[in-house]
Amino acid sequence: MITAYAFIAAAGGEAYAAPSAFGIEDYVWVSLAMLVLIGVFLWKKVPGMIVSGLDTRIAQIKQQLDEAKELRAEAEELRDQYAAKIAGAEKDAEAMMESAQREADAILAKAESDSEAMVARRQRMAEEKIAAAEREAIEDVRASAADAAAAASRRLIAERHDREADLKLADEVIASL
């Protein structure tokens, strides 16, 4: 009521008359209009449509959530698989490194043994060549000595043996047979 008096005083002292029709006040008309509107909504089954629309939307959201859960589960499974693959790859890489190190060590050991064998073989070959050269030198010396002895004996025989000594020697050889 205080507000109504304040409004009248502000308007210059004249009272404001609210509209009315058929003797019904304006707030009643608003209430009736709202009741008619609500009645039309109920008659046209608007709440059911709203509920069904909301139910449909809820079902869509649930479906999307289920899909999101499935996708998340698949993503976690893939993550676990890739984590396992990474761990396996790290183990494989480590095994490959160890294998490569073993192979390198084996190759190095084989190269060392091969080089030692090659050095021993070349040393043996050099020793054999030296021995062959010594044998050849000894044979040359022997041949030279034999040639020299044969030449010396020919000379001595030629100087000291005559025909009688040859006949005597031939008779001795024949008798010994």
C-alpha positions as CSV (number, residue, x, y, z in Angstrom):
1,M,0.0,0.0,0.0
2,I,2.8,2.3,0.7
3,T,4.0,1.9,-2.9
4,A,0.6,2.9,-4.2
5,Y,0.6,6.1,-2.2
6,A,4.1,6.8,-3.3
7,F,3.1,6.3,-6.9
8,I,0.1,8.6,-6.5
9,A,2.2,11.3,-4.9
10,A,4.7,11.1,-7.7
11,A,2.1,11.3,-10.4
12,G,0.9,14.7,-9.2
13,G,-1.8,13.6,-6.8
14,E,-4.1,11.8,-9.2
15,A,-4.9,8.2,-8.6
16,Y,-4.0,5.5,-11.2
17,A,-6.8,3.2,-12.3
18,A,-5.9,-0.3,-13.2
19,P,-7.6,-1.7,-16.3
20,S,-10.4,-4.1,-15.8
21,A,-12.9,-5.9,-18.0
22,F,-16.2,-7.4,-17.0
23,G,-15.4,-6.4,-13.5
24,I,-12.4,-8.6,-13.3
25,E,-9.1,-7.2,-12.2
26,D,-5.9,-7.4,-14.3
27,Y,-4.1,-9.9,-12.1
28,V,-7.1,-12.3,-12.4
29,W,-7.0,-12.0,-16.2
30,V,-3.3,-12.9,-16.1
31,S,-4.1,-15.9,-13.9
32,L,-6.9,-17.0,-16.2
33,A,-4.6,-16.7,-19.3
34,M,-2.0,-18.8,-17.6
35,L,-4.6,-21.4,-16.7
36,V,-5.8,-21.5,-20.3
37,L,-2.2,-21.7,-21.6
38,I,-1.5,-24.6,-19.2
39,G,-4.7,-26.3,-20.2
40,V,-3.8,-26.0,-23.9
41,F,-0.4,-27.4,-23.1
42,L,-1.9,-30.4,-21.3
43,W,-4.6,-30.9,-24.0
44,K,-1.9,-31.0,-26.7
45,K,0.3,-33.2,-24.5
46,V,3.2,-30.8,-24.5
47,P,4.6,-32.1,-21.2
48,G,4.7,-35.6,-22.8
49,M,6.5,-34.3,-25.8
50,I,8.9,-32.4,-23.6
51,V,9.4,-35.6,-21.5
52,S,9.8,-37.8,-24.6
53,G,12.2,-35.2,-26.1
54,L,14.2,-35.2,-22.8
55,D,14.1,-39.0,-22.7
56,T,15.4,-39.1,-26.3
57,R,18.1,-36.6,-25.4
58,I,19.0,-38.6,-22.3
59,A,19.1,-41.8,-24.3
60,Q,21.4,-40.1,-26.9
61,I,23.6,-38.8,-24.1
62,K,23.7,-42.3,-22.5
63,Q,24.6,-43.8,-25.8
64,Q,27.4,-41.2,-26.3
65,L,28.6,-41.9,-22.8
66,D,28.6,-45.7,-23.5
67,E,30.5,-45.1,-26.7
68,A,32.9,-42.8,-24.8
69,K,33.5,-45.5,-22.2
70,E,34.1,-48.1,-25.0
71,L,36.5,-45.8,-26.7
72,R,38.2,-45.1,-23.5
73,A,38.5,-48.8,-22.8
74,E,39.9,-49.4,-26.3
75,A,42.3,-46.5,-25.9
76,E,43.5,-47.9,-22.6
77,E,43.9,-51.3,-24.1
78,L,45.8,-49.9,-27.0
79,R,47.9,-47.9,-24.6
80,D,48.7,-51.1,-22.6
81,Q,49.5,-52.9,-25.9
82,Y,51.8,-50.2,-27.0
83,A,53.4,-50.0,-23.6
84,A,54.0,-53.8,-23.8
85,K,55.3,-53.4,-27.3
86,I,57.6,-50.6,-26.2
87,A,58.8,-52.7,-23.3
88,G,59.3,-55.7,-25.7
89,A,61.1,-53.5,-28.2
90,E,63.4,-52.2,-25.4
91,K,64.1,-55.8,-24.4
92,D,64.7,-56.7,-28.1
93,A,67.0,-53.8,-28.5
94,E,68.9,-54.7,-25.4
95,A,69.2,-58.3,-26.6
96,M,70.3,-57.1,-30.1
97,M,72.9,-55.0,-28.5
98,E,74.2,-57.9,-26.4
99,S,74.1,-60.2,-29.4
100,A,76.0,-57.6,-31.5
101,Q,78.6,-57.2,-28.7
102,R,79.0,-61.0,-28.5
103,E,79.3,-61.2,-32.3
104,A,81.8,-58.3,-32.3
105,D,83.8,-60.1,-29.6
106,A,83.7,-63.3,-31.5
107,I,84.8,-61.6,-34.7
108,L,87.6,-59.9,-32.9
109,A,88.7,-63.2,-31.3
110,K,88.5,-65.0,-34.6
111,A,90.5,-62.2,-36.3
112,E,93.1,-62.4,-33.6
113,S,93.3,-66.2,-33.9
114,D,93.4,-66.0,-37.7
115,S,96.1,-63.4,-37.6
116,E,98.1,-65.5,-35.1
117,A,97.6,-68.5,-37.3
118,M,98.6,-66.5,-40.4
119,V,101.8,-65.2,-38.6
120,A,102.6,-68.8,-37.6
121,R,101.9,-70.1,-41.1
122,R,104.1,-67.4,-42.6
123,Q,106.8,-68.1,-40.1
124,R,106.6,-71.8,-40.9
125,M,106.8,-71.0,-44.6
126,A,109.8,-68.7,-44.1
127,E,111.5,-71.4,-42.0
128,E,110.7,-74.0,-44.7
129,K,112.1,-71.6,-47.4
130,I,115.2,-71.1,-45.3
131,A,115.5,-74.9,-44.8
132,A,115.0,-75.5,-48.5
133,A,117.6,-72.9,-49.3
134,E,120.0,-74.5,-46.8
135,R,119.3,-77.9,-48.3
136,E,119.9,-76.5,-51.8
137,A,123.0,-74.8,-50.6
138,I,124.2,-78.0,-49.0
139,E,123.4,-80.0,-52.2
140,D,125.2,-77.4,-54.3
141,V,128.2,-77.6,-51.9
142,R,128.0,-81.4,-52.0
143,A,127.7,-81.4,-55.8
144,S,130.6,-79.0,-56.1
145,A,132.6,-81.1,-53.7
146,A,131.7,-84.3,-55.6
147,D,132.6,-82.6,-58.9
148,A,135.9,-81.3,-57.3
149,A,136.6,-84.8,-55.8
150,A,135.7,-86.5,-59.2
151,A,138.0,-84.1,-61.0
152,A,140.7,-84.5,-58.5
153,S,140.4,-88.3,-58.5
154,R,140.4,-88.3,-62.4
155,R,143.5,-86.3,-62.3
156,L,145.1,-88.5,-59.6
157,I,144.0,-91.7,-61.4
158,A,145.3,-90.4,-64.7
159,E,148.6,-89.5,-63.1
160,R,149.1,-92.7,-61.0
161,H,147.2,-95.4,-62.8
162,D,148.5,-97.0,-65.9
163,R,147.3,-99.9,-67.9
164,E,148.6,-102.6,-65.6
165,A,146.8,-101.1,-62.6
166,D,143.5,-100.9,-64.6
167,L,143.8,-104.6,-65.5
168,K,144.6,-105.6,-61.9
169,L,141.6,-103.5,-60.6
170,A,139.3,-105.1,-63.2
171,D,140.3,-108.6,-62.2
172,E,139.6,-107.8,-58.5
173,V,136.2,-106.4,-59.3
174,I,135.3,-109.5,-61.4
175,A,136.6,-111.8,-58.7
176,S,134.4,-110.1,-56.0
177,L,131.3,-110.7,-58.0
